[in-house]
């Protein structure tokens, strides 16, 4: 099957965020809204286990939710006291985030182009990198997200835990750990393992990387 072009992919996500529900628009389209709520809560629990659920009000963790969609994870993480920036290339998704309000800050930006005046303690890309279809843009995105992680900080990205790539439909390319390991090692990050979602038949999980230098 032919993958969507960059222009078609952008239009698809703008339309999906504009027409689908709060959770389903950025979740699994094969699930209803209730099942997606279960799926979101499960992933939040995994993230909190990786990040830590306690935040020092004097020195909060700075988090980047890269590919935040309508901002569910951004809002939940901000409620734990973290300072959260959410970015997404979809203007309709960020418009929704801003209209809804809340403690997180939201910006329109592709993953490969976001710049920040500070480094982040944790950079998250939850179920987004496998929707970056072109390999060159995927690599630019991974490199840029890695560059935003401070010393000792973590990069947490969703993908599957097998070697090799696989295409699902026309808008999803999962990429193997063999693609991530050399690229992020070159960027100064070590792998701290893969944590599968273990939700129904979903093959995806969180790859965790830590900046060493």
N, C-alpha and C positions, 0 to 999 in steps of 0.2 A: 504493500500500500504506500502511496506517495504521502510524505509528511506535509503538513501545512507550511506554507511560506511564512517568513517573519511577519508580513503584513496580515496574512490570514490568521495567524496565531494570536496576534494582538487584538484583532477584531473579535475573534472567538471569545477571548477572556473578558473583554469589555462587555460583550453581549451577555455572557454567562453571569458575570457579577451583577449586571443590571436586571436580569430577568429571573434568576434563581434565588432561593431562600438564603438566609443569613449563613447557615452552616453548609448546606448542600452546594452552594455556588463554588466554594473552595474545597469541598470535601469529595466524597466518592459518589458519583452520579448514579451508581447502582443501588445506593442506600437511600431510604427515606430520611426525613429530617430527624426522626427519633433515633434511628440507628446511627446516623452521622453524629448525633450528640454523644452517644456512647463512645464512638471512635475518637472524637475530639478529647473527651475526658481521659481516655486511656493514654493518648499521646501526651496530654498535659502532665499526667502522672509520671510518665517516663522522663519528660523534660525536667520536671522538678527534682527527680532523683539524680539527674545529671548535674543540674545547675545548683541545687539547694533551694529549699523553700523559705529560708529565713534571710532577711535582708537587714543590714545595719542602717538605721535611718540617717546616721551621720555620714556614712560612706556606702551608699547603695551600689549595687552592681549595675553597670551600664550594659544594656542588651540591645542588639539589633535583630529585629524580626524581618528577615529578608524574604520578600515575596509574601507579604502579610495578608493579602486578600482583603477581606472585610474586617480584619483586625481582631478576631476572637482570641488568638494566642497572645497578642500584644496586650489586650485588656486584662486577661487573666494573670499574666506575669506581672503587670504593673500593680495589680491588687496585692501582690506579695511584697510590694515595696521596692521593686526594681525600677530603674529609669529606662524606659523602652522607647526606641525609635522603630517605627514600622515603615517599610518601603515596599512599593509595588509599582510595576509598569502600567497597571490598569488604572486609568483615570476614573472610571466609574467606581472601582473598589475604594480608591482613596477618597473620593467624594462621599461615599457612604460612611467611611471611617470618620471623616471630619464632621459630617452632619450628626453622627451619633455621639460624638464627643468622648470624654473620658481622659484619664491621666496620661495615656501614651501620646506620642507625637507622630504624625503621619505625613509622608512625603511621596510624591510621584517620582519614581526613578527605576530604571532597569538595574538588575543586580550588578552588572559590569561597570556601572557608571557612578554609583553612590560614593560620595566623599564626605568625610566627617572631620571636625576639628579635634576629635579625641578618638582614642582606641577604645574598643569594647572589651568587656570581660567575657562576654559570650556573644557569638554571632550564630543565629539560627536560620536554617533554610528548610522549612517543614513542607515536604511534598511539593517542591517547586523546581528543583534543578532538573528533574526528568521531564519537565515541560519546556526547558530550554533546548530546542530541537537541533540547532546547528552546533556542530562540535566546536568550531572556533569561538562562538559566543559562549558556549558552556565553559570552555577553558578560561576565557576572560572573566567570566562570572566567578568561577571558583578562585582564581588568583586574586581578584579584587576582594572577595569576602575574606580570604585568608589574610590579606594585607591590613584588614581592619581589626584583627584580633591582637590585643595587647599581650605582652610577655606573661606567660603563665595562664593566659586566657584560653577559651575553648571555641572551636568551630564545630557545630552540630548540624549535619546535613542528612536528609532522607534519601536513601536509595536502597537497592537490594544488596544482599550480602554475598552474591555469587560472582565469580569472574565472568567477563564477557558482557556484551550489551544485548539488549532485547527491545524490540519495538512493539508497542501496544497501540493499535489503531493508528490514527494519523496525527496524534498530538502528545505522545508520550514515548520517551526513549530512556529506559533504565540503563545505567552504566555500571560496569563491574568495579569491584574494589581495586582491580589491577589498573584502572584508570585514575583512581583517587590517590593511591599510595605514593607513586613516584612524583606526581604533581605537587602534592601537599608536603612531601618531604623536601622537595626543592624549595618550597616556600617557608621552610623552617618549622613545620608542624609534625608531630609524631602521632601515630594512630593509637588510640586507647580502646579500640574494639568497636563492635557492631552490636546494637541492641534491637532485636526484631520486635515489631509491633505485636506479633502473635495474635492478631485479630482476624478471626475467620480465615479466609484463604489469602489474605493480603501478604505479598512477599517482601514488603518494604520494612525498613527499620532505620534507626539512627546510627550513622557513623560519627564517632566522637574523636576529635583531633585536638591536641594541646600544643600551644606555641612554646617551643623550647628556646628559640633564639630569633 
